[in-house]
Amino acid sequence: MLVVGAGPAGASAAYFCARGGLNTILIEKNANIGDHTSVKIDSSPNINLDEIIRKYGLPVKNRVKISKWYAPSGKNFTLKSDSGEFYFKRGNHGDSYENIVSKMAIENGTKILTGINLIDVIEKENFEKVIVKSTTNELIIKPKLIVAADGGSSFFHKFVKKEDFKILAGYGISGYDFTSPDCSSIYLNSELLPGGYFYVVSCPNGLSSAGAVVDASKLKGDVKEYFKKFVESTDNLSELLEKKCVTSFRGFGYIFKMEKRFYKNLIFIGDAGGFMDPLLGYGMTPAILSSYLAYEVIKEGLEENMPVHSFVSEYDKKIKEYLNYDRYYQYREIFEQMENKDFEWLIDFANRLNKRIDLSRFIEGAFI
């Protein structure tokens, strides 16, 4: 097994495969695991993650079942969820998700190569050889299977059809004690955050992140300025600029569709497979879930001595049962048309309706 990319998806895939007895190599372009992002807390909804997290001991920093959704005026609706959302620490600290899971992969036999600055392939009926180079070494790998986990601009995208859809730009800060660890906060404002939102999350140890997400096509200037302007314009967020900032982070989320998530003896997972939530850009849940489903299909196919082409195509079918985002693209279209007056009405309507019925379970049923 060759896993390309040691982010959350790649680290998870390498760990699952190695623990399942597969001879696994994990390669990463950065010199250190986690260097691709600054320290931050990522939240993602709990969609079929409970059992996987328990079974494999995956590192979770927090789990919350309450979120507050704010309209531009400050009115808010409290959503109570049975499944909740998980918080994961990201970055190059030793206790980040990708670092902990990479270490667990090593403990189960994975060989990790970092600082890989060049990949080349020899392709015939399958990818027969992968040549990887670092500043000091060159290695030829002959993989039975390749798992592409190298992000939204994967090296392997040139082999498949990819339909670009949307790019989300984000900027945020991490520090301590931004908000209560019992509740996540999401702010909606179509004027200050076009096509996006603002979020604040905290862990029990106080480590917190706050970030602005904006539709990149609507950006006029640096996304950092959108973050700053929104914080300055929002009463209960103004203190964020006064708190001690440990680090800042920024990045882009690539939301796209692929005709299929496999090619010959290659499988795409995580962001490389286009598994980012099209509505809000959540990425950790699909990263873990797609890596686990890939491992399940690969393990079963190898044990039954099936032709590689047959079981990698089975992965594509299976993934659509768990991560079919078709309706989320529709939600995104609706979301982009909403103005501040619509958000005000929506929050007000949700509060009035919630007095009559348990609205949370209907919302959770629609999105989870």
C-alpha positions as CSV (number, residue, x, y, z in Angstrom):
1,M,0.0,0.0,0.0
2,L,1.3,3.5,-0.9
3,V,-0.5,6.3,0.8
4,V,0.3,9.8,-0.6
5,G,-0.2,12.7,1.8
6,A,0.0,12.6,5.6
7,G,-2.9,14.9,6.5
8,P,-5.9,13.5,8.4
9,A,-7.1,11.3,5.6
10,G,-3.7,9.9,4.6
11,A,-2.6,9.3,8.2
12,S,-5.9,7.6,9.0
13,A,-5.7,5.4,5.8
14,A,-2.1,4.4,6.6
15,Y,-3.0,3.5,10.2
16,F,-6.1,1.5,9.2
17,C,-4.2,-0.4,6.6
18,A,-1.1,-1.1,8.7
19,R,-3.3,-2.2,11.7
20,G,-5.1,-4.5,9.3
21,G,-1.8,-6.2,8.4
22,L,-1.1,-4.5,5.1
23,N,2.5,-3.5,4.1
24,T,2.1,0.3,4.1
25,I,4.3,3.2,3.1
26,L,3.1,6.8,3.8
27,I,4.8,9.7,2.0
28,E,4.5,13.4,2.8
29,K,5.9,16.4,0.9
30,N,6.5,18.5,4.1
31,A,9.6,17.9,6.3
32,N,7.3,17.4,9.3
33,I,3.9,15.9,9.7
34,G,1.3,18.6,10.1
35,D,3.4,21.4,8.6
36,H,0.7,22.0,6.0
37,T,-1.4,23.9,8.5
38,S,-1.0,26.1,11.5
39,V,-2.3,24.9,14.9
40,K,-6.1,25.0,14.9
41,I,-9.2,23.2,16.1
42,D,-11.3,21.7,13.3
43,S,-14.9,20.8,14.0
44,S,-16.9,18.3,12.0
45,P,-20.3,16.7,12.4
46,N,-20.6,13.2,13.7
47,I,-21.7,11.2,10.7
48,N,-21.0,7.5,11.3
49,L,-17.8,8.4,13.2
50,D,-18.6,7.1,16.7
51,E,-17.8,3.4,16.1
52,I,-14.6,4.2,14.1
53,I,-13.3,6.6,16.7
54,R,-13.9,4.0,19.5
55,K,-12.6,1.0,17.6
56,Y,-9.3,2.7,16.5
57,G,-8.8,5.1,19.5
58,L,-8.7,8.2,17.2
59,P,-7.7,11.4,19.0
60,V,-10.7,13.7,19.7
61,K,-10.2,16.9,21.7
62,N,-13.9,17.6,22.3
63,R,-17.5,16.6,21.5
64,V,-20.3,19.1,21.7
65,K,-24.0,18.6,21.2
66,I,-25.1,22.2,21.3
67,S,-24.4,24.9,18.7
68,K,-25.7,28.5,18.5
69,W,-26.5,30.0,15.1
70,Y,-26.5,33.8,15.0
71,A,-28.3,36.2,12.6
72,P,-26.6,39.5,11.8
73,S,-28.7,41.3,14.5
74,G,-27.4,39.0,17.2
75,K,-30.6,36.9,17.5
76,N,-29.7,33.3,17.8
77,F,-31.1,29.8,17.6
78,T,-29.8,27.0,19.8
79,L,-29.5,23.7,18.0
80,K,-29.3,20.6,20.2
81,S,-28.0,17.5,18.4
82,D,-28.0,13.9,19.5
83,S,-25.1,13.0,17.4
84,G,-23.1,16.2,18.0
85,E,-19.9,17.3,16.4
86,F,-16.2,16.4,17.1
87,Y,-13.3,18.7,17.6
88,F,-9.9,17.7,16.3
89,K,-6.6,19.5,16.9
90,R,-4.6,20.1,13.7
91,G,-1.1,21.2,12.9
92,N,2.5,20.1,13.6
93,H,2.2,19.8,17.4
94,G,2.8,16.3,18.7
95,D,-0.8,16.0,20.0
96,S,-2.4,17.0,16.7
97,Y,-4.7,14.5,14.9
98,E,-2.3,13.9,12.0
99,N,0.7,13.5,14.3
100,I,-0.9,11.1,16.8
101,V,-2.4,8.9,14.0
102,S,0.8,8.9,12.0
103,K,2.6,7.6,15.2
104,M,0.0,4.9,15.6
105,A,0.5,4.0,11.9
106,I,4.3,3.7,12.6
107,E,3.6,1.5,15.7
108,N,1.6,-0.8,13.4
109,G,4.4,-1.1,10.9
110,T,3.9,1.8,8.5
111,K,7.1,3.3,7.0
112,I,6.8,7.1,6.7
113,L,8.9,9.2,4.3
114,T,8.8,13.0,4.7
115,G,10.3,15.8,2.6
116,I,9.2,14.2,-0.7
117,N,9.6,17.0,-3.3
118,L,8.9,15.1,-6.5
119,I,6.7,12.2,-7.6
120,D,6.7,10.5,-10.9
121,V,4.9,7.4,-12.1
122,I,5.3,4.6,-14.6
123,E,1.8,3.7,-15.8
124,K,0.8,0.7,-17.9
125,E,-2.2,-1.4,-17.1
126,N,-1.8,-0.1,-13.6
127,F,0.6,2.4,-11.9
128,E,3.4,-0.1,-11.8
129,K,6.1,2.1,-10.3
130,V,6.1,5.3,-8.3
131,I,9.4,7.2,-8.1
132,V,9.6,9.5,-5.1
133,K,12.5,11.9,-4.5
134,S,13.6,14.0,-1.6
135,T,16.6,16.4,-1.4
136,T,18.8,13.4,-0.3
137,N,17.2,10.3,-1.6
138,E,15.3,8.6,-4.5
139,L,13.1,5.6,-4.0
140,I,11.2,3.4,-6.4
141,I,8.0,1.9,-5.0
142,K,6.0,-0.9,-6.7
143,P,2.6,-0.5,-5.1
144,K,-0.2,-3.0,-5.3
145,L,-2.5,0.0,-4.6
146,I,-2.2,3.7,-4.2
147,V,-4.3,5.9,-1.9
148,A,-4.3,9.5,-3.0
149,A,-4.7,11.7,0.1
150,D,-2.8,14.7,-1.2
151,G,-5.5,17.4,-1.0
152,G,-7.8,19.3,-3.3
153,S,-5.0,19.8,-5.9
154,S,-3.8,16.2,-5.9
155,F,-0.9,15.2,-8.2
156,F,-3.2,12.4,-9.4
157,H,-6.1,14.6,-10.5
158,K,-4.7,14.7,-14.0
159,F,-5.7,11.1,-14.5
160,V,-9.5,11.7,-13.8
161,K,-12.3,14.1,-14.8
162,K,-12.8,16.8,-12.2
163,E,-15.5,19.4,-12.2
164,D,-14.6,22.5,-10.3
165,F,-17.4,23.9,-8.3
166,K,-16.4,26.3,-5.6
167,I,-13.4,27.6,-3.6
168,L,-13.8,28.7,0.0
169,A,-11.2,31.0,1.5
170,G,-10.6,31.0,5.3
171,Y,-8.6,32.9,7.9
172,G,-8.6,32.5,11.6
173,I,-6.7,32.6,14.9
174,S,-6.1,30.1,17.7
175,G,-5.6,30.9,21.3
176,Y,-7.2,30.1,24.6
177,D,-10.7,30.5,26.2
178,F,-12.5,32.2,23.3
179,T,-15.8,30.7,24.3
180,S,-17.4,27.9,26.4
181,P,-16.2,24.4,25.5
182,D,-19.8,23.1,25.7
183,C,-21.1,24.9,22.6
184,S,-20.0,25.9,19.1
185,S,-21.0,29.3,17.7
186,I,-21.7,30.1,14.0
187,Y,-22.4,33.6,12.7
188,L,-24.2,34.3,9.4
189,N,-23.8,37.6,7.6
190,S,-24.1,37.8,3.8
191,E,-22.7,41.3,3.6
192,L,-19.6,40.9,5.7
193,L,-19.0,37.1,4.9
194,P,-20.4,36.6,1.4
195,G,-21.1,32.9,0.8
196,G,-19.6,32.0,4.1
197,Y,-19.8,32.3,7.9
198,F,-17.8,32.9,11.1
199,Y,-17.3,30.2,13.8
200,V,-15.8,30.0,17.3
201,V,-15.0,26.7,19.0
202,S,-13.2,25.8,22.3
203,C,-11.9,22.6,23.9
204,P,-12.0,21.7,27.6
205,N,-8.3,22.6,28.0
206,G,-9.2,26.1,26.7
207,L,-7.5,25.8,23.3
208,S,-9.8,27.7,20.9
209,S,-10.1,28.7,17.3
210,A,-12.1,31.4,15.5
211,G,-12.3,31.7,11.8
212,A,-14.0,33.5,8.9
213,V,-15.0,31.5,5.8
214,V,-15.8,33.4,2.5
215,D,-16.7,32.4,-1.0
216,A,-13.3,33.1,-2.8
217,S,-15.0,34.3,-5.9
218,K,-16.6,37.1,-3.9
219,L,-13.4,38.2,-2.2
220,K,-12.3,41.8,-2.6
221,G,-8.9,41.8,-0.9
222,D,-7.4,39.6,1.7
223,V,-9.7,37.2,3.6
224,K,-7.9,38.3,6.8
225,E,-9.5,41.7,6.5
226,Y,-13.0,40.0,6.4
227,F,-12.1,38.3,9.6
228,K,-11.0,41.5,11.3
229,K,-13.9,43.6,10.0
230,F,-16.5,41.0,11.2
231,V,-14.9,40.7,14.6
232,E,-14.9,44.5,15.0
233,S,-18.5,44.7,13.9
234,T,-19.9,42.1,16.2
235,D,-20.4,43.0,19.9
236,N,-19.8,39.7,21.5
237,L,-16.7,39.0,19.4
238,S,-14.8,42.2,19.9
239,E,-12.8,40.7,22.8
240,L,-11.3,38.2,20.4
241,L,-8.8,40.7,19.2
242,E,-7.7,41.4,22.8
243,K,-7.1,37.7,23.7
244,K,-3.7,36.2,23.3
245,C,-3.3,34.7,19.9
246,V,-1.2,31.5,19.7
247,T,-1.2,31.3,16.0
248,S,-3.1,32.3,12.9
249,F,-4.1,30.0,10.0
250,R,-5.4,30.5,6.5
251,G,-6.2,28.3,3.5
252,F,-8.6,27.3,0.7
253,G,-11.2,24.6,0.6
254,Y,-11.7,23.1,-2.9
255,I,-15.3,21.9,-3.4
256,F,-15.6,19.9,-6.6
257,K,-17.2,16.8,-8.1
258,M,-15.4,13.9,-9.7
259,E,-16.9,11.4,-12.2
260,K,-15.3,8.6,-10.2
261,R,-13.0,8.3,-7.2
262,F,-10.7,5.6,-8.6
263,Y,-8.4,5.1,-11.6
264,K,-6.8,1.7,-12.3
265,N,-5.1,0.8,-9.0
266,L,-5.6,4.2,-7.4
267,I,-8.2,5.4,-4.9
268,F,-9.0,9.0,-3.9
269,I,-9.8,9.9,-0.3
270,G,-10.4,13.0,1.8
271,D,-10.0,16.4,0.0
272,A,-8.3,14.6,-2.9
273,G,-11.6,12.8,-3.5
274,G,-13.7,16.0,-3.3
275,F,-15.2,14.8,-0.1
276,M,-15.4,18.3,1.5
277,D,-18.9,19.2,2.7
278,P,-20.1,21.6,0.0
279,L,-22.3,23.7,2.3
280,L,-20.0,24.6,5.2
281,G,-16.7,23.1,4.1
282,Y,-16.4,20.5,6.9
283,G,-13.5,18.2,6.1
284,M,-12.5,16.0,9.0
285,T,-15.6,13.7,9.0
286,P,-15.2,12.9,5.3
287,A,-11.4,12.5,5.7
288,I,-11.8,9.8,8.3
289,L,-14.8,8.2,6.8
290,S,-13.5,7.9,3.3
291,S,-10.1,6.5,4.5
292,Y,-11.9,3.9,6.6
293,L,-14.2,2.9,3.7
294,A,-11.2,2.7,1.4
295,Y,-9.4,0.4,3.9
296,E,-12.5,-1.9,4.3
297,V,-12.8,-2.3,0.5
298,I,-9.1,-2.9,0.0
299,K,-8.8,-5.4,2.8
300,E,-11.8,-7.4,1.7
301,G,-10.6,-7.3,-2.0
302,L,-7.1,-8.5,-1.1
303,E,-8.4,-11.3,1.3
304,E,-10.7,-12.6,-1.4
305,N,-8.0,-12.3,-4.1
306,M,-10.2,-10.1,-6.2
307,P,-8.9,-8.3,-9.3
308,V,-7.8,-4.8,-8.2
309,H,-10.1,-3.1,-10.8
310,S,-13.2,-4.8,-9.4
311,F,-12.8,-3.8,-5.8
312,V,-11.6,-0.2,-6.3
313,S,-14.7,0.4,-8.3
314,E,-16.7,-1.1,-5.4
315,Y,-15.2,1.6,-3.2
316,D,-16.8,4.2,-5.5
317,K,-20.2,2.6,-5.0
318,K,-19.8,2.3,-1.3
319,I,-18.6,5.8,-0.7
320,K,-21.7,7.2,-2.4
321,E,-23.8,5.5,0.3
322,Y,-22.1,7.4,3.1
323,L,-20.9,10.6,1.5
324,N,-23.4,11.5,-1.2
325,Y,-23.3,15.2,-1.2
326,D,-25.8,15.9,-4.0
327,R,-28.4,17.5,-1.7
328,Y,-25.6,19.5,0.0
329,Y,-24.8,21.2,-3.4
330,Q,-28.5,22.2,-3.5
331,Y,-28.2,23.6,0.0
332,R,-25.1,25.5,-1.1
333,E,-27.1,27.1,-4.0
334,I,-29.8,28.2,-1.6
335,F,-27.4,29.4,1.0
336,E,-25.6,31.7,-1.6
337,Q,-28.9,33.3,-2.5
338,M,-29.7,34.3,1.1
339,E,-29.4,37.9,2.3
340,N,-29.2,39.2,5.8
341,K,-33.0,39.7,6.0
342,D,-33.4,36.1,5.1
343,F,-31.1,35.0,7.9
344,E,-33.0,37.2,10.4
345,W,-36.3,35.6,9.3
346,L,-34.8,32.1,9.4
347,I,-33.5,32.4,13.0
348,D,-36.7,34.1,14.1
349,F,-38.9,31.4,12.5
350,A,-36.7,28.6,13.9
351,N,-37.2,30.0,17.5
352,R,-40.9,30.3,17.1
353,L,-41.3,26.9,15.6
354,N,-39.1,25.3,18.2
355,K,-41.6,26.3,20.9
356,R,-44.2,24.0,19.3
357,I,-42.0,21.1,18.1
358,D,-38.5,19.7,18.7
359,L,-37.0,21.4,15.6
360,S,-33.5,20.1,16.3
361,R,-34.4,16.5,15.3
362,F,-35.8,17.7,12.0
363,I,-32.7,19.7,11.2
364,E,-30.4,16.9,12.2
365,G,-32.4,14.5,10.0
366,A,-31.9,16.8,7.0
367,F,-28.2,17.3,7.4
368,I,-26.7,14.4,9.3
